[in-house]
Amino acid sequence: MIPSDIEIAQSAKLLHINRIAEQLGLDPENDLEHYGKYMAKINLDVLEKLKDRPDARYVDVTAITPTPLGEGKSTTLVGLGQAMKHIGKRAIITIRQPSQGPTFGIKGGAAGGGYSQVVPMENFNLHLTGDIHAITAAHNLIAAMIDNHLYHGNALNIDPHRVVWRRVMDLNDRALRNVVIGLGEKEDGIPRQTGFDITVASEIMAILALTTSLEDLRTRLGRMVLAYDKDKRPVTAEDLKAAGAATVLLRDAIKPTLMQTLENTPAIVHCGPFANIAHGNSSVLADMIAVKCSDYVLTESGFGADIGAEKFFNIKCRASGLRPNAAVLVVTVRALKAHTGKYKITPGKALDAGLTSENIADVEVGAANMVRHLENMRKFGVNPVVAINVFSTDTEKEIQAVREIALGAGAVGASVARHWAEGGAGATELAEMVVEACNQPNDFKLLYPVEWSIKQKIEQIATEIYRADGVDYTPEADKQIETFEKNGFGNMPICMAKTHLSFTADPTIKGAPTGFRLPIREVRASVGAGFIYPLCGEMRTMPGLSKSPAAERVDLDEDGRVVGLF
């Protein structure tokens, strides 16, 4: 029986972080800021130092449209990174830092799983080097300055009903979604309704993940729109004189954190923006450093490829200038069967027997979802490889059916991956296929130019990636688009806010649907981050805890070790 994730992580033989840095050609004395023996921040000065090194091959790990349980994308990323060493290749993984909300809210972390994890796992899933806390502080400082400005005369003529900057904290707390502040005596402030989001939904998190330097960070923070005045003109952080102090609070958070996997593969951890209202990818800076320090850089984009990979290509690669060579599409037999629409998967409840017993016909029908994602990868000019993340209930006939359909749909290769149980050794075939995909010619291209109108860009994504027949806008969305273009915010990429459980805006519609239209109920702008985000449904930016949250099981044992954390 395989031990729990935390038991495996705590038994790992970690190398001192200086040894990991040396694998990257970094000087531990001058290029790192140490946080104990096993974690260190990387100074951004290395970008200048390493600029003449050739770029590594660059690979995104994404997935088919997932079930609510996820399909093991992070675990596959880590396992593939470990597998590269087994086939004689130098690789680095770059990965998002998880929010403490999911850590304490559900059973499941973001460090990978089984024998493919980033370690120390407890640090990774909790405070790490404090970046998320710094974002919380910077965000809430700006919120406090807004209300202070209103209290002291409101020289910017801010409309209190059009303040769009809420407060944040990095925990799930539904009771804070909507609050009234400023109650009490007159000196306690101006009463108004607002609320809290989880910190990873902050625009500052999205900015930190897309910035390319401290100077760029300062500029982006300054142009964040915090509110609108009574003449409906945007009020920015620069107008409020808040951007400088916020930048100071983030001067260490901008530096990526160096860690390692269970098999001592280097891992650079940085940022964790939401994958629905933001772009759901680790930082540009982490990748800019990584591509100068190895032969292969493997990164991960959030949710399914229609959301995470599309944003990786159109937003992150546009910001970094890096060109991906290949993509890995993570697939499970369970998820393909679910894409028949016959089964309902609910976290915490037993799986339907049909999902765990052999059914080739269901796999073949559900594989239409995988085929569409493979077609989309080809639209970006990127060579796709399918990783079949296997479970013990999968049969050889089902696996063979997936492999044949994937190859027929244009995958460079389709490999069974057993990295969860076997570590890097279980993903060596996948690693060989990724190398092959990187060696093949590709012609990476973006889906649209930013100069197109906002509606042109939205409709390009809806029709080309989701296969919608068209887009329907509410009158409010039409008005918002008109306002953004009038204010000069039109020339930015699009960051679609849509359910991750379907190509459509309806999470119950599975497979590869056609004959639908995409509804846009609202459109918002993250001007500092540099994208427009249309909302295709209700988007929760402050999750709630479940009836029995994971926090109930987390504790310290008699030796002071963390227990119950996955």
N, C-alpha and C positions, 0 to 999 in steps of 0.2 A: 504494500500500500504506500502511495506517495504521500509524504508529510505535507502539512499545510504550507502555504506560501511563506508565512513568517518563520516557521521552523526551518525551512530550506534556506531562507535569507540569513537567519542568525547563525547557521552552521557554515556559511561561506568563508572561504579563505581569501580575504581581501588583500590587495597590494596597497602599499602606501601611495597616496595620490601623486607623489613625486614620480613614482615609477610609471604611472599612467601618463603623466605629462610628458615623460621622456619618449613614450611611444609616439607622441605627436610631434616630436622635435621641438618641444617647448622647454624653456629654462625655468625649473621650479623656483629658483631664487628670485628672478625678476619678472616672470610672466604670470605668476600665480599669487593670489591672496588666500591664505590657508584658513579653512574652517575645520580645525581638527586634522586627524590623520587621513581621512577618506573623502574629503570634499574640499574644493577650492574654487574660487572665482578666477576667471581668466581676464587679465587686463586687456583692454581694447587696443593698447599700443601694439599688440602682436599683429594687428591687421597691416600696419605699415611694415613691420619687420618681415612678414611672410609674403608680401605682395608679389614677389617675383617667382614664387613657387607655382608649378602648374596646378590647375584645378583638378580635383578628384571627379570621378564619375558620380552622378547625383541621382538618387532613386527615391521615389515617394512610395510609401506603403499605405494603401487604401483598402477599401472593402466593397463588396456588394451591399445593397440596401440591407441594413442589419435587422435582426430581431431585437426586442427590448433587452435581451441578455447580452448583446454584443457578440462578435464573431472571433475575438482573439487577436485584434489588430496590433495592439501594443505588444502582446506576447510574441507575435510573429516578427515584429520589428526587432525585438531584442534577440530572439532566437536566430534570425537571419544575420544579425551583426556578429553573434558568436560563431555562426557557421562559417563566415568568411575566413576566420582564422584557421579553421579546420582544412580549408582548401588552399591555404597559403596566401591569402589576400589580407591587406591591412584595411580595416574598416572602422568607422566611427558611426554611432547612432546619435541623432539629435531628437529630443523628445520633450513634450510639454510637461510642465510641473502641474500636478493635480491640485484641485481645490479641496479644502478641508470639508466642504459641504458634502460632496459624495463620499468622501472617506468616512465620515461619521454617520452618513445617512443611509448608505446601502452597503451590502457585502460585496466589495470589489474595489481594487485599487487601480492605479494607472502605471504601476511599475513593471507590468508584465505579470507572469505567473508561472508556477511550477519551477522548472529548471531554466527558465528564461526570464530573469528579472534584473532590474537596476537596483544596486545596493550602495549604501545601507538603505533597506526598504523603508524602515521607520522614518528616517529623515526625509526621504523622497516624498512620502505621502503626508508628512506633517509640515513643520516649519521650514525645512530645508535651510536656506541662507537668508530667509526673511524677505524675499522679493515681494511676495503677495501682501505682506504686512506693510511694506513701504508704499505699494500702490494704494492700499486702503487709506493710509495716512495722507498721501498726496490728494487723493480724491476727496476725502472728507474735509481737508483743509480748505479746498476750493468751495465746498458746500457751505462751510462756516463763513467764508468770506462773502458769499452771496447774501446770506441772511444778515450778516453784519452791515453790508452795504445798504440793504433795504432799511435797516434800523436807523442808520445814521444819515438819512435824508434822501437816499436813492438818486444820486447825481446822474446816473446813467439812464434814469427814467425806465428802469426794468418793470415790466408788467409781472406782478407776483403770480398771476395765473398762467404765465407762460415761461416759468422757470422749468427747464427740461433736465437740469442736473440734480439727480437724487443722491442719496447717501448709499454707502456700501459696507458690507462686512462679509467675511469669508466663512460663513456658516449657513446652513439651511434654517430659515426661521420665517414661516409663513405669516406670523403675527406682525411682521414688520413690512409687509408688502405695501400697505397703505397706512400712513400715519398723519396726524395733525401735529405740527410743531408750533412753538411760540406761545403756548398756553401759559396762563399764570398772570403775573404782574406785567405792567407796561414795559419794564426793563428786561423782561424775559424774551422780547423779540416780537416780530410781526407774525401773527397766526396765519398759517397757510397749510394746505394739504400737500403732502409729498409722500415719500416712501423710501424703501431700501431695496437695492439689488445685491446679488452676491458679487463679491469683488471681481471674479473672473469675467463678469459681464460689463465691467467698467470700460469706458472708452480708453482710459489710460492703459489698461492691460493690452488692448488691441494696438495702441500706439507703440508701446514698448516692444511688442512682437514684430512690428514693421519698421521700426527706426533703424537707421544705418550708422548713427553717430550721436554723441552727446549734443552736438550743435543741432542736428536734425530733430532730436527729441525736444529740445527747447522750442524750436519753431513749431513743431506739431502741437505741443501743449498750448502754445499761445493762440493757435487758431481754433481750438475747441469752442464750439458754440454752447454756451451755458444757459442762455435764456433769450427772449426777444423783448424789445422795448415796446412801449405803448404805440409806437408807429410801425410795429411789426418788423423792425430791423434786428438782425442778429447781434447779440452781445457775447463777446469772446472772453476767454481767460486773459488774453492780453489787455483787453479793455478794463478788466477788473483788477489788473496788476497782480494776478495770482500765479502766472506761469513760471516766474523765476523761482519762487519758493517751492513749487511743486517739483521743478527740475532738481533742485538741491536734495529733496527727499528721495529722489530716484537715482542719484549719482552712483550708488553701488548696485542698485537693482538692475541697471542697464548691462552689467557684466554677467555673462553666462556662467553657470556652475558646472565644473567638471566632476564627473562621478565614474562608475564602472559597472559592468554587468557581473553576474555570478562567475563568468569565465574571464574576467578582467579585460573585456573589450571596452575601450573608452566610450563614455556616454556624456554628451553635453546637454544639460537640462536648462531650459529657459522659457519662461512665459507659458500661460495656459488660457488663452482667450476662448470664450464660448465658440462653439462650432455652428451656432445658428445665427445669432445677431452679430457675431464677429466671424473671423475667418478660420478659427479652429486649428491653427498651426503653431508650432514652436517658432522661436524667433529667427528673423533674418540674420541677425548678428551671429547667432550660434552656427548657422549654416555657412556664413561668410568665413568664419574662422575654420570650421571643420573642413571645407573644401581645400584648404591650403595645408592640411595636416595629415592627409591620408590618401588612399587610392580610391576608396568608395565611401560616400556619405549616404547613409540611409536615414530617412526621416519619415514622419507619419502625419497624415492629415485626418482631422476628426470626422466621425460619422461615415456614411457611405460616400462613394466616389462622386455622386451627383452633387453633394454639398462640399465635403472636405477637399477632394482632389480638384474639383472645379475651382474652388477658391485658392487652393495651392497654386494652380497654374495662373489664373487670371489676376490674383491679388498679390500673393507672396512673391512669385517669380517676377512679376512686373516690378515690384518694389526692390528686389535684390539684384535683378539682372542675371540671375543664375538660370541655366538651362538644364532641365532634367533629361536624363538619358533613358530612363526606364521607369515603369511603375509596377508594383506588386499588388494584385487584387486578391484579398483574402476572402476565401469562400468556405462555408461549412455545408455539409449535407443537410443538416438540420434547417438552416436558413433557406436553402433551395426548396425543401419540402414546404416550408412555411409560405413561400411565394406562390404556391398553388392557391392560396386564399382559403384553404380548408381547415387550417389549424389556428388556434389562438394561443399565444405564448404570454404568460403572466409571470413576472419575477416573483419568486417565493412559492410558486405552485408547481406541482408535478407536471412534467411534459406529457402531452397526449401520446399514447402508445404508437400512433402512426408516425410520429417523428423519430422514434427510436427503433422501429422495425423496418426490415428491408422493403423498399417500394421504389423500384426503378422508374416507374411511370411518373410518380410525383417528382422525382429528381429531374426528369427530362422536361416536365411542364414548368417547374419553378426555375429551371436554368435559363429561361428567357430573360430573367433579371440580370444574370451574369453576362449574358451575351450583349445586352444593351450597354452595360458598363464597359465591356471590352471595346465595343464600337466607339464609345465616347473617348476612351483613351487614345484610340487611333485618330480621332478628330483633332486632338492636340499634337499629333505627330510623335507620340511617345510609344515605345515598345512595351506591351504588357506581358507580365508573367502571372499565372494563377497559382496561389498557394492554397492547397486544400488542407485546412486546419482540421485534423481528424479527431473524432471522438471514438471511444471504445465500441459504441453501438453501430458505427458506420461499417458497411460491408464492402468487400472488394468489388462486387458488381456495381454498387452505387458509386464508388470512387472512380471506377473505370468509365462509367457513364459521364461523370463530371469532366474527366480528363479529355475524353473524345469530343465532347461538345465545346470545351474551351479551345482546343486546338483547331477545331473546325471554324471557330469564330474569330480566329486571328491571334490567339495567344502565342507568344514565342515558345512557351513551355507551360506545363501544368504539373506541379509536383505535390506529392503527399508530404506534409510537414508534421513531424512529431517532436517539435522543439519543446513543447510543454513538459513532456515526460522524459525526453532524452537530451535536452539542452541543444547546444550547437550541432552535435553529432546527428541530431534528428532532422536537420534542415540543410544538410550539405548538398543534396540534389537541387534544392531550391536555390541555394547560393550559386551553384554552377549555371543554372538557367538565367539568373540575374546577370551574371558576368556575360553570358552569351548575348542577352538582350542589350546590354550596354555596348557591346562590340558591334552590333548591327547599326547600319545607318539610320538616323532619325531626322526628323524635320520639325522640331518643336515650334509651335505657333500658338498665339493667343486667340481666343474666340472672338474678340471684338476690339476695336480701337476705343480709347477713352473719349475721343472726340465725338463719337456718336451721341445722339440725344439719350436721356435717361431711359425713355420708353424703348428705343431701339435696342439698347443693351439688355434691358429686362427681357424683351421678347426674343432676343437671340438665345439667351440661356434657356428660357421656357420651351422654345420650340426645338432647339438643337440638342439640348442635354436631357430635358424631361420628356420631350416629344409631345408637348401640349399642342393643341390646335390653335391656341391664341391666348391672350391675356385679357382679363376683365378688371377694370379699375373702379373703385368706389369714387364718388365725387370728392371725398376728402383726399384720397390718394392723388387724384388729378390736380387738386389745388396745391398739395404739398410739392409735387413735381414742378409745377409752374413756379412756385416760390423759390425752390432750390436753384433752378436754372436762372431765375432773375437775379439771385444773390451771387451767382458765379460758382455754384457748387456742382454744375452739371458734368464737368470733365473729370469724373472719378469713376473707378471701377464699381461694379455692383456686387453686393454681398447679400445674397438671398437668405431671408429668414423663413425657413420652411421645415416641416416635419422631416426627420431623418428616416422615418419608417416607410416611406413611399416616394415614388417619383412625383406623385401628385401632392396637393395640399391636404389630402385626406389620409391619415395614417392607416386606415383600414383597407385601403386599396393596394393590393400586393402585385408582385410580378412585374410585367413590363407593359403597363396600360397605355392605350391610345384613345383618341376620341374624347379628350377632356380639355377643359380650359382652366388656366391658372388664375385664381382670384387674388388680387392685390388689395388688401383692405386699408393699408396705411404705408407710407414711405417716410423713412427717417434718414438723417444724415449724420455720419460720424466724420466731421470735417477735419479734425485733427488726425484721426487714423487714416483718412483719405478714401472713404468709400460711402456709397449710398446703400442703405439696406431697406428693401421692400419687405413688408410683413405679409405672409401668405396664410396666416392663421394666428391663433393666440400663442404668444411666446412668453413663457414663464422666465423672468429674470431673477426671481428669488424662490428657489425650491423650498419645499416643506419636508419635514422628517416623516418617515413611515411610522406605523404603529409600533414596530419593534426595531428601532434604528441600530446600526452597527455600534454606535457609541455605548450602548448598554453592555457590550461584550468586551470592550477595550479596558485594560487594567495593567498593573505592574505585578509581577510575581515576587516571591520572597527575595529573589536576587536582584530585583530592580529592573528586570527585563520586561519589555512590552509584550503583552499577550493579547490575543483576541483580535488583532489587526490583520484580518484576512487569513 
